[in-house]
Amino acid sequence: MTTCYGLIRRQVCAAAALLLLPAILAGCATAPESQPELSRWGESSTELPSAPAAVETPATAPAIHSGDVWIDRIGDKDKRFVVGATEKSGAAFVDEWGNQMRTTAEWNVLTYRSLTFADAPPTNYDPAMQWFSFPLEPGKEWNMTSRWQAPDLSLVGTTVVEGRVGNWEDIEVPAGKFHALRVDISNRVYGRMGAAQEIDITYWWVPAVNRWVKYYYRGTTEGTILAEMVAYQPAAGAHQ
């Protein structure tokens, strides 16, 4: 399916765009003009801090900056995850693997575009979908409801989010070995005539990289998406 013309086909594309919610994250922002050459986390480099020691203190909110870049491996392809412009409110425009998003300073989604349908219109959320509830610590739980709206298609609905923080785990991804905090998210997406879909997301959060290093999506319609961090390059002057 390459276009969404006609009421029925428009609704199908909208549903797909609203149900495939990958991570972390619209608008018309573009990635920063300069794209620094990346090094793998943990390799000898003046651009990256040394691999973090295992810590189990509560994970506080990230500090993200325009120009931060992550590389993630999805299947057999490495794709860029780039922070573009940021706003005074802390909201950021994010190019997530070629998908333009808008998020809060804590990565919670304000505007989303589908990773599956390139021509799908943006979907706005009010309040932002709370996939991240900082500080994160084992045993923490939360739930919230967000109203979604696809203005181009005159479609509205709600998304119910439930989150639970698990334990710290040692995991290995292409970027190296990390001590990460596992978080499980359950989304129920409701649209017209009571239609509902279920989406589960699991991510492994590492404070030292201001983001997750592994992200696993499971949807009742779209199947699974696995993204693992290959490299991380903080914006110039943003080292902590």
C-alpha positions as a Markdown table, in Angstrom:
| # | Residue | x | y | z |
|---|---|---|---|---|
| 1 | Met | 0.0 | 0.0 | 0.0 |
| 2 | Thr | 1.6 | 3.2 | -1.1 |
| 3 | Thr | -1.2 | 5.8 | -0.9 |
| 4 | Cys | -4.1 | 6.6 | 1.4 |
| 5 | Tyr | -6.7 | 8.0 | -1.0 |
| 6 | Gly | -10.3 | 7.3 | -0.4 |
| 7 | Leu | -12.0 | 7.1 | 2.9 |
| 8 | Ile | -11.6 | 3.4 | 3.6 |
| 9 | Arg | -7.9 | 3.3 | 2.5 |
| 10 | Arg | -7.2 | 6.5 | 4.4 |
| 11 | Gln | -8.5 | 4.9 | 7.5 |
| 12 | Val | -6.5 | 1.7 | 7.0 |
| 13 | Cys | -3.3 | 3.7 | 6.6 |
| 14 | Ala | -4.1 | 5.8 | 9.6 |
| 15 | Ala | -4.8 | 2.7 | 11.7 |
| 16 | Ala | -1.4 | 1.2 | 10.7 |
| 17 | Ala | 0.3 | 4.5 | 11.5 |
| 18 | Leu | -1.2 | 4.7 | 14.9 |
| 19 | Leu | -0.7 | 1.1 | 15.9 |
| 20 | Leu | 2.9 | 0.7 | 14.9 |
| 21 | Leu | 4.6 | 2.6 | 17.7 |
| 22 | Pro | 8.3 | 1.9 | 17.9 |
| 23 | Ala | 10.2 | 3.7 | 20.0 |
| 24 | Ile | 11.3 | 6.3 | 20.9 |
| 25 | Leu | 9.6 | 9.1 | 18.6 |
| 26 | Ala | 7.5 | 14.4 | 13.9 |
| 27 | Gly | 7.0 | 17.6 | 12.5 |
| 28 | Cys | 9.1 | 18.7 | 9.6 |
| 29 | Ala | 12.4 | 18.8 | 11.4 |
| 30 | Thr | 15.5 | 17.4 | 9.7 |
| 31 | Ala | 18.7 | 15.9 | 11.1 |
| 32 | Pro | 21.5 | 18.3 | 11.9 |
| 33 | Glu | 23.5 | 19.4 | 8.9 |
| 34 | Ser | 26.8 | 18.0 | 10.2 |
| 35 | Gln | 26.7 | 14.3 | 11.0 |
| 36 | Pro | 29.8 | 13.4 | 13.0 |
| 37 | Glu | 31.7 | 10.2 | 12.4 |
| 38 | Leu | 30.8 | 7.7 | 15.1 |
| 39 | Ser | 32.8 | 5.4 | 17.2 |
| 40 | Arg | 31.5 | 2.2 | 18.9 |
| 41 | Trp | 30.8 | 2.6 | 22.6 |
| 42 | Gly | 33.7 | 1.3 | 24.6 |
| 43 | Glu | 36.4 | 1.7 | 21.9 |
| 44 | Ser | 39.3 | 4.0 | 22.5 |
| 45 | Ser | 38.0 | 7.4 | 21.5 |
| 46 | Thr | 38.2 | 11.0 | 22.8 |
| 47 | Glu | 34.6 | 11.5 | 21.7 |
| 48 | Leu | 33.1 | 8.8 | 24.0 |
| 49 | Pro | 33.3 | 8.3 | 27.8 |
| 50 | Ser | 34.6 | 4.9 | 29.0 |
| 51 | Ala | 32.1 | 2.1 | 29.4 |
| 52 | Pro | 30.1 | 2.8 | 32.6 |
| 53 | Ala | 30.5 | 0.7 | 35.8 |
| 54 | Ala | 27.5 | -1.3 | 37.0 |
| 55 | Val | 25.3 | 1.0 | 39.1 |
| 56 | Glu | 21.8 | 0.4 | 40.4 |
| 57 | Thr | 20.7 | 3.9 | 41.6 |
| 58 | Pro | 17.4 | 5.2 | 40.2 |
| 59 | Ala | 17.8 | 6.4 | 36.6 |
| 60 | Thr | 17.1 | 10.1 | 36.3 |
| 61 | Ala | 15.7 | 11.9 | 33.2 |
| 62 | Pro | 18.1 | 12.1 | 30.2 |
| 63 | Ala | 20.0 | 15.2 | 29.1 |
| 64 | Ile | 19.5 | 15.3 | 25.3 |
| 65 | His | 21.0 | 17.9 | 23.0 |
| 66 | Ser | 20.6 | 19.0 | 19.4 |
| 67 | Gly | 23.2 | 17.0 | 17.5 |
| 68 | Asp | 23.2 | 13.8 | 19.7 |
| 69 | Val | 23.4 | 10.8 | 17.4 |
| 70 | Trp | 22.8 | 7.1 | 18.0 |
| 71 | Ile | 23.2 | 4.3 | 15.5 |
| 72 | Asp | 20.9 | 1.3 | 15.9 |
| 73 | Arg | 20.9 | -2.0 | 14.1 |
| 74 | Ile | 17.5 | -3.1 | 12.9 |
| 75 | Gly | 17.7 | -6.5 | 11.1 |
| 76 | Asp | 20.7 | -6.2 | 8.9 |
| 77 | Lys | 20.7 | -2.4 | 8.6 |
| 78 | Asp | 22.3 | 0.3 | 10.7 |
| 79 | Lys | 20.1 | 3.4 | 11.0 |
| 80 | Arg | 20.6 | 6.8 | 12.5 |
| 81 | Phe | 18.6 | 8.2 | 15.5 |
| 82 | Val | 19.4 | 11.9 | 15.6 |
| 83 | Val | 18.2 | 14.8 | 17.8 |
| 84 | Gly | 17.4 | 17.9 | 15.6 |
| 85 | Ala | 16.2 | 21.2 | 16.9 |
| 86 | Thr | 15.1 | 21.5 | 20.6 |
| 87 | Glu | 12.6 | 23.9 | 22.0 |
| 88 | Lys | 12.6 | 26.1 | 25.2 |
| 89 | Ser | 10.1 | 23.6 | 26.7 |
| 90 | Gly | 12.7 | 20.8 | 26.3 |
| 91 | Ala | 10.7 | 19.2 | 23.5 |
| 92 | Ala | 12.8 | 17.9 | 20.6 |
| 93 | Phe | 12.4 | 17.1 | 16.9 |
| 94 | Val | 13.9 | 13.6 | 16.4 |
| 95 | Asp | 14.8 | 11.8 | 13.2 |
| 96 | Glu | 14.3 | 8.2 | 14.3 |
| 97 | Trp | 15.7 | 6.0 | 11.5 |
| 98 | Gly | 14.4 | 8.4 | 8.9 |
| 99 | Asn | 11.0 | 8.9 | 10.7 |
| 100 | Gln | 10.3 | 12.5 | 11.8 |
| 101 | Met | 9.0 | 12.6 | 15.4 |
| 102 | Arg | 8.5 | 15.2 | 18.2 |
| 103 | Thr | 9.1 | 14.2 | 21.8 |
| 104 | Thr | 9.4 | 15.7 | 25.2 |
| 105 | Ala | 12.8 | 16.1 | 26.9 |
| 106 | Glu | 12.2 | 12.6 | 28.4 |
| 107 | Trp | 11.6 | 10.9 | 25.0 |
| 108 | Asn | 7.8 | 10.7 | 25.5 |
| 109 | Val | 6.0 | 11.0 | 22.1 |
| 110 | Leu | 4.1 | 14.2 | 21.2 |
| 111 | Thr | 3.9 | 13.6 | 17.4 |
| 112 | Tyr | 4.5 | 10.4 | 15.6 |
| 113 | Arg | 4.8 | 9.2 | 12.0 |
| 114 | Ser | 4.6 | 5.6 | 10.9 |
| 115 | Leu | 7.8 | 3.7 | 10.3 |
| 116 | Thr | 5.8 | 1.3 | 8.0 |
| 117 | Phe | 3.9 | 3.7 | 5.7 |
| 118 | Ala | 6.1 | 6.5 | 4.4 |
| 119 | Asp | 3.1 | 8.6 | 3.3 |
| 120 | Ala | 1.2 | 8.2 | 6.5 |
| 121 | Pro | 0.2 | 11.6 | 8.1 |
| 122 | Pro | 1.4 | 12.7 | 11.5 |
| 123 | Thr | -0.5 | 11.7 | 14.7 |
| 124 | Asn | -0.5 | 14.0 | 17.7 |
| 125 | Tyr | -0.8 | 12.9 | 21.3 |
| 126 | Asp | -2.1 | 15.0 | 24.3 |
| 127 | Pro | -0.7 | 14.5 | 26.8 |
| 128 | Ala | 2.5 | 12.8 | 25.4 |
| 129 | Met | 2.5 | 9.0 | 25.6 |
| 130 | Gln | 4.4 | 8.2 | 28.8 |
| 131 | Trp | 6.7 | 5.4 | 27.9 |
| 132 | Phe | 9.3 | 6.9 | 30.2 |
| 133 | Ser | 8.4 | 7.9 | 33.8 |
| 134 | Phe | 11.5 | 9.2 | 35.5 |
| 135 | Pro | 13.1 | 8.4 | 37.8 |
| 136 | Leu | 13.1 | 4.8 | 36.8 |
| 137 | Glu | 13.7 | 2.2 | 39.5 |
| 138 | Pro | 12.9 | -1.5 | 40.0 |
| 139 | Gly | 9.2 | -2.1 | 40.9 |
| 140 | Lys | 7.9 | 1.3 | 39.7 |
| 141 | Glu | 4.6 | 1.2 | 37.9 |
| 142 | Trp | 2.4 | 3.8 | 36.2 |
| 143 | Asn | -0.6 | 4.1 | 33.9 |
| 144 | Met | -2.0 | 7.0 | 31.9 |
| 145 | Thr | -4.4 | 7.8 | 29.0 |
| 146 | Ser | -3.4 | 9.9 | 26.0 |
| 147 | Arg | -5.8 | 11.2 | 23.3 |
| 148 | Trp | -4.5 | 10.9 | 19.8 |
| 149 | Gln | -5.6 | 12.8 | 16.7 |
| 150 | Ala | -4.7 | 12.5 | 13.0 |
| 151 | Pro | -5.8 | 15.9 | 11.7 |
| 152 | Asp | -5.2 | 15.1 | 8.0 |
| 153 | Leu | -7.7 | 12.2 | 8.3 |
| 154 | Ser | -10.1 | 13.6 | 10.8 |
| 155 | Leu | -9.5 | 10.6 | 13.1 |
| 156 | Val | -9.3 | 10.6 | 16.9 |
| 157 | Gly | -9.0 | 8.0 | 19.6 |
| 158 | Thr | -7.2 | 7.2 | 22.9 |
| 159 | Thr | -4.2 | 5.2 | 23.9 |
| 160 | Val | -3.9 | 3.6 | 27.4 |
| 161 | Val | -0.4 | 3.1 | 28.5 |
| 162 | Glu | 0.8 | 0.9 | 31.4 |
| 163 | Gly | 4.4 | 0.8 | 32.4 |
| 164 | Arg | 6.4 | -1.4 | 34.8 |
| 165 | Val | 10.1 | -1.2 | 35.7 |
| 166 | Gly | 11.8 | -4.6 | 36.1 |
| 167 | Asn | 15.3 | -5.3 | 37.4 |
| 168 | Trp | 18.8 | -4.3 | 36.3 |
| 169 | Glu | 20.3 | -6.7 | 33.8 |
| 170 | Asp | 23.6 | -7.3 | 32.1 |
| 171 | Ile | 23.0 | -7.3 | 28.4 |
| 172 | Glu | 25.2 | -7.2 | 25.3 |
| 173 | Val | 24.4 | -5.3 | 22.1 |
| 174 | Pro | 26.6 | -4.5 | 19.1 |
| 175 | Ala | 28.0 | -1.4 | 21.0 |
| 176 | Gly | 29.2 | -3.6 | 23.8 |
| 177 | Lys | 28.1 | -4.8 | 27.3 |
| 178 | Phe | 25.9 | -2.7 | 29.5 |
| 179 | His | 24.2 | -2.9 | 32.9 |
| 180 | Ala | 20.7 | -1.8 | 31.9 |
| 181 | Leu | 17.3 | -1.3 | 33.6 |
| 182 | Arg | 14.5 | -3.3 | 31.9 |
| 183 | Val | 11.2 | -1.5 | 31.4 |
| 184 | Asp | 8.0 | -3.1 | 30.0 |
| 185 | Ile | 5.3 | -1.0 | 28.4 |
| 186 | Ser | 1.7 | -2.1 | 27.4 |
| 187 | Asn | -0.3 | 0.0 | 25.0 |
| 188 | Arg | -4.0 | -0.4 | 24.1 |
| 189 | Val | -5.0 | 1.7 | 21.2 |
| 190 | Tyr | -8.7 | 2.5 | 20.7 |
| 191 | Gly | -10.2 | 4.0 | 17.6 |
| 192 | Arg | -13.5 | 4.3 | 15.9 |
| 193 | Met | -16.3 | 1.9 | 16.8 |
| 194 | Gly | -14.4 | 0.5 | 19.7 |
| 195 | Ala | -11.6 | -1.0 | 17.6 |
| 196 | Ala | -8.6 | -1.9 | 19.7 |
| 197 | Gln | -5.1 | -3.2 | 19.2 |
| 198 | Glu | -2.5 | -4.3 | 21.7 |
| 199 | Ile | 1.2 | -3.3 | 21.6 |
| 200 | Asp | 3.9 | -4.3 | 23.9 |
| 201 | Ile | 7.3 | -2.6 | 24.2 |
| 202 | Thr | 10.4 | -3.6 | 26.2 |
| 203 | Tyr | 13.5 | -1.4 | 26.4 |
| 204 | Trp | 16.7 | -1.6 | 28.3 |
| 205 | Trp | 17.7 | 1.8 | 29.7 |
| 206 | Val | 21.3 | 2.9 | 30.2 |
| 207 | Pro | 21.7 | 6.3 | 31.9 |
| 208 | Ala | 25.2 | 6.8 | 30.6 |
| 209 | Val | 24.0 | 6.9 | 27.0 |
| 210 | Asn | 20.8 | 9.0 | 27.8 |
| 211 | Arg | 18.6 | 6.4 | 26.1 |
| 212 | Trp | 17.9 | 2.7 | 25.8 |
| 213 | Val | 20.5 | 0.4 | 24.2 |
| 214 | Lys | 18.0 | -2.3 | 23.2 |
| 215 | Tyr | 14.3 | -1.8 | 22.1 |
| 216 | Tyr | 11.9 | -4.6 | 21.4 |
| 217 | Tyr | 8.4 | -4.0 | 19.9 |
| 218 | Arg | 5.6 | -6.5 | 19.6 |
| 219 | Gly | 2.3 | -5.7 | 18.0 |
| 220 | Thr | -0.7 | -7.8 | 17.4 |
| 221 | Thr | -0.9 | -6.6 | 13.8 |
| 222 | Glu | 2.7 | -5.7 | 12.8 |
| 223 | Gly | 4.8 | -8.3 | 14.5 |
| 224 | Thr | 8.1 | -7.4 | 16.0 |
| 225 | Ile | 10.9 | -4.9 | 15.7 |
| 226 | Leu | 14.2 | -5.2 | 17.4 |
| 227 | Ala | 16.7 | -2.3 | 17.6 |
| 228 | Glu | 20.1 | -2.6 | 19.2 |
| 229 | Met | 22.6 | 0.2 | 19.7 |
| 230 | Val | 25.7 | 0.1 | 17.6 |
| 231 | Ala | 27.2 | 3.5 | 18.5 |
| 232 | Tyr | 26.6 | 6.7 | 20.4 |
| 233 | Gln | 28.0 | 10.2 | 19.7 |
| 234 | Pro | 26.9 | 13.0 | 22.0 |
| 235 | Ala | 26.7 | 16.5 | 20.5 |
| 236 | Ala | 29.9 | 18.6 | 20.7 |
| 237 | Gly | 30.2 | 20.1 | 24.2 |
| 238 | Ala | 27.4 | 17.9 | 25.6 |
| 239 | His | 29.7 | 15.4 | 27.4 |
| 240 | Gln | 28.8 | 14.8 | 31.1 |
